[in-house]
Amino acid sequence: MPDANSKRAQVDALGYAPTAVKEFKRGEEMVARFFFVQDPDGSANVGCILHLQSGTAVPVQHWVEVLDQALA
């Protein structure tokens, strides 16, 4: 992510409380810059999403969908 700091600020402004930007290097070469977002209202397991969704009117999404919407 070339501009991880501004994207992190964008996600933070939406209330998702991202972690600090991390850097992944191979020697001195920058390989990646990224941050993590915790989503207590989501799941990475499709079976769990379907099960949770069956008991509530609140949308339950895969964490990738939540992040995609936040960065759109």
N, CA and C of each residue as an Amber inpcrd file, in Angstrom:
protein
   216
   0.8580000  -1.1670000   0.0000000   0.0000000   0.0000000   0.0000000
   0.9050000   1.2310000   0.0000000   0.9780000   1.9570000  -1.1070000
   1.8970000   3.0870000  -1.2120000   1.6530000   4.1830000  -0.1770000
   0.3950000   4.4650000   0.1180000   0.0880000   5.5350000   1.0630000
  -0.6870000   4.9650000   2.2520000  -0.0610000   4.0510000   2.9610000
  -0.7180000   3.3520000   4.0660000  -1.1530000   4.3000000   5.1680000
  -0.3840000   5.3450000   5.4250000  -0.7380000   6.2610000   6.5070000
  -2.0380000   7.0020000   6.2400000  -2.2450000   7.4710000   4.9910000
  -3.4950000   8.1900000   4.7050000  -4.6850000   7.2280000   4.6740000
  -4.4850000   6.0080000   4.1540000  -5.5740000   5.0240000   4.1650000
  -5.9360000   4.6400000   5.5950000  -4.9040000   4.4840000   6.4600000
  -5.1410000   4.1620000   7.8600000  -5.9480000   5.2860000   8.5180000
  -5.5940000   6.5240000   8.2240000  -6.3220000   7.6690000   8.7860000
  -7.7830000   7.6650000   8.3140000  -7.9910000   7.3110000   7.0550000
  -9.3490000   7.2150000   6.4940000 -10.1710000   6.1670000   7.2490000
  -9.5820000   5.0040000   7.4510000 -10.2600000   3.9110000   8.1550000
 -10.5060000   4.2850000   9.6160000  -9.5400000   4.9590000  10.2310000
  -9.6850000   5.4010000  11.6180000 -10.8280000   6.4040000  11.7410000
 -10.9400000   7.3120000  10.7770000 -12.0060000   8.3170000  10.7900000
 -13.3900000   7.6790000  10.6910000 -13.4550000   6.5010000  10.0870000
 -14.7220000   5.7740000   9.9920000 -15.0470000   5.0090000  11.2710000
 -14.1240000   5.0300000  12.2460000 -14.3740000   4.3990000  13.5290000
 -13.9540000   2.9430000  13.6340000 -13.1220000   2.4710000  12.7170000
 -12.7350000   1.0620000  12.7390000 -11.5000000   0.7600000  13.5880000
 -10.8480000   1.7690000  14.1400000  -9.7060000   1.6150000  15.0490000
  -8.6200000   0.6910000  14.5070000  -7.9850000   1.0730000  13.3920000
  -6.9200000   0.2400000  12.8420000  -5.6670000   0.2760000  13.7230000
  -4.8360000  -0.7480000  13.5940000  -3.5570000  -0.7640000  14.3020000
  -2.6000000   0.2210000  13.6230000  -1.4630000   0.4250000  14.2240000
  -0.4370000   1.2700000  13.6110000   0.0310000   0.6340000  12.2990000
   0.5290000   1.4540000  11.4020000   1.0540000   0.9550000  10.1270000
   2.3050000   0.1220000  10.4040000   2.3450000  -1.0510000   9.8300000
   3.4820000  -1.9680000   9.9620000   4.2870000  -1.9420000   8.6690000
   5.5670000  -2.2070000   8.7760000   6.4240000  -2.2890000   7.6000000
   7.0480000  -3.6730000   7.5220000   7.0280000  -4.2420000   6.3470000
   7.6300000  -5.5520000   6.1090000   8.7930000  -5.3400000   5.1470000
   9.9850000  -5.6550000   5.6200000  11.1830000  -5.4530000   4.8020000
  11.9220000  -6.7700000   4.5770000  12.5880000  -6.8390000   3.4450000
  13.5180000  -7.9450000   3.1490000  14.8810000  -7.2830000   3.0690000
  15.6640000  -7.4300000   4.1480000  16.9120000  -6.6760000   4.2350000
  16.5680000  -5.2100000   4.3770000  17.0590000  -4.3970000   3.4650000
  16.7460000  -2.9630000   3.4590000  15.5990000  -2.6210000   2.4960000
  15.1520000  -3.6100000   1.7240000  14.0970000  -3.3750000   0.7320000
  12.7100000  -3.4050000   1.3830000  11.9350000  -2.3410000   1.1610000
  10.5600000  -2.2830000   1.6540000   9.7030000  -3.1850000   0.7720000
   9.0780000  -4.1800000   1.3750000   8.2520000  -5.1180000   0.6270000
   6.7770000  -4.7250000   0.7400000   6.3600000  -4.2690000   1.9220000
   4.9430000  -3.9250000   2.1160000   4.7750000  -3.0010000   3.3050000
   3.7280000  -2.1960000   3.2580000   3.2810000  -1.3790000   4.3870000
   1.7990000  -1.6800000   4.5450000   1.3570000  -1.9600000   5.7610000
  -0.0240000  -2.3850000   5.9770000  -0.4570000  -2.1050000   7.4040000
  -1.7470000  -2.2630000   7.6430000  -2.3050000  -2.1620000   8.9870000
  -3.4210000  -3.1790000   9.1050000  -3.8020000  -3.4700000  10.3260000
  -4.8740000  -4.4280000  10.5820000  -6.0990000  -3.7020000  11.1160000
  -7.2560000  -4.2610000  10.8310000  -8.5170000  -3.7370000  11.3470000
  -9.2710000  -4.8930000  11.9940000  -9.6710000  -4.7060000  13.2330000
 -10.4770000  -5.7250000  13.9050000 -11.9450000  -5.4190000  13.6450000
 -12.7070000  -6.4360000  13.3850000 -14.1290000  -6.2640000  13.0970000
 -14.9490000  -7.1710000  13.9950000 -15.4390000  -6.6440000  15.1120000
 -16.2080000  -7.4910000  16.0190000 -17.5710000  -7.9080000  15.4700000
 -18.0480000  -7.2640000  14.3970000 -19.3590000  -7.5830000  13.8350000
 -19.2460000  -8.4190000  12.5650000 -18.1120000  -9.0580000  12.3930000
 -17.9200000  -9.8390000  11.1840000 -17.2530000 -11.1590000  11.4940000
 -17.0280000 -11.8970000  10.4570000 -16.3920000 -13.1990000  10.5930000
 -15.6850000 -13.5120000   9.2890000 -14.7140000 -14.3880000   9.3540000
 -14.0550000 -14.8560000   8.1430000 -14.6170000 -16.2070000   7.7230000
 -15.5340000 -16.7420000   8.5080000 -16.0950000 -18.0640000   8.2570000
 -17.5150000 -17.9100000   7.7120000 -17.7190000 -18.3240000   6.4680000
 -19.0250000 -18.1620000   5.8210000 -20.1230000 -18.8880000   6.5990000
 -19.8460000 -20.0610000   7.1230000 -20.8440000 -20.7800000   7.9290000
 -21.2540000 -19.9840000   9.1520000 -20.2870000 -19.3850000   9.8270000
 -20.5970000 -18.5590000  11.0000000 -21.4020000 -17.3270000  10.6080000
 -21.0350000 -16.7120000   9.4820000 -21.7660000 -15.5280000   9.0200000
 -23.2340000 -15.8890000   8.8060000 -23.4950000 -16.9930000   8.1240000
 -24.8800000 -17.4100000   7.8720000 -25.6170000 -17.7170000   9.1720000
 -24.9430000 -18.3820000  10.0970000 -25.5570000 -18.7150000  11.3790000
 -25.8670000 -17.4460000  12.1780000 -24.9010000 -16.5410000  12.2750000
 -25.1160000 -15.2930000  13.0060000 -26.2190000 -14.4610000  12.3560000
 -26.2130000 -14.3920000  11.0290000 -27.1990000 -13.5940000  10.3170000
 -28.6130000 -14.1160000  10.5210000 -28.7580000 -15.4120000  10.7220000
 -30.1020000 -15.9830000  10.8970000 -30.7560000 -15.5370000  12.2060000
 -29.9650000 -15.0160000  13.1420000 -30.5340000 -14.6300000  14.4310000
 -30.6080000 -13.1430000  14.6830000 -30.3730000 -12.3230000  13.6500000
 -30.3840000 -10.8770000  13.8560000 -30.7620000 -10.1460000  12.5810000
 -31.2670000  -8.9460000  12.7480000 -31.5620000  -8.1010000  11.5890000
 -30.3350000  -7.2620000  11.2180000 -29.3330000  -7.2440000  12.0820000
 -28.0990000  -6.4930000  11.8260000 -27.2570000  -7.2640000  10.8160000
 -26.7920000  -6.6080000   9.7590000 -25.9750000  -7.3070000   8.7640000
 -24.6770000  -7.8350000   9.3720000 -24.3350000  -9.0520000   9.0560000
 -23.0700000  -9.6520000   9.4660000 -22.2960000  -9.8980000   8.1840000
 -21.0980000  -9.3020000   8.1080000 -20.3270000  -9.3740000   6.8740000
 -18.9850000 -10.0480000   7.0970000 -18.4050000 -10.5170000   6.0090000
 -17.0310000 -11.0080000   6.0240000 -16.1490000  -9.7780000   6.2440000
 -15.0560000  -9.9130000   6.9840000 -14.2210000  -8.7660000   7.3000000
 -13.6540000  -8.1100000   6.0450000 -13.4690000  -8.8540000   4.9670000
 -12.9520000  -8.2690000   3.7340000 -13.9880000  -7.3150000   3.1230000
 -15.2770000  -7.6670000   3.2370000 -16.3340000  -6.7810000   2.7280000
 -16.3540000  -5.4800000   3.5060000 -16.2040000  -5.5560000   4.8180000
 -16.2020000  -4.3540000   5.6540000 -15.0350000  -3.4620000   5.2730000
 -13.8530000  -4.0440000   5.1220000 -12.6730000  -3.2750000   4.7600000
 -12.8160000  -2.6810000   3.3630000 -13.3610000  -3.4400000   2.4210000
 -13.5760000  -2.9580000   1.0610000 -14.4910000  -1.7370000   1.0690000
 -15.5480000  -1.7710000   1.8480000 -16.4640000  -0.6340000   1.9380000
 -15.7910000   0.5780000   2.5800000 -14.9640000   0.3150000   3.5840000
 -14.2770000   1.4110000   4.2770000 -13.2740000   2.1200000   3.3790000
 -12.6450000   1.3640000   2.4780000 -11.6210000   1.9400000   1.6120000
 -12.1570000   2.4410000   0.2820000 -13.4370000   2.2120000   0.0070000
 -14.0160000   2.6130000  -1.2750000 -14.1120000   4.1220000  -1.4060000
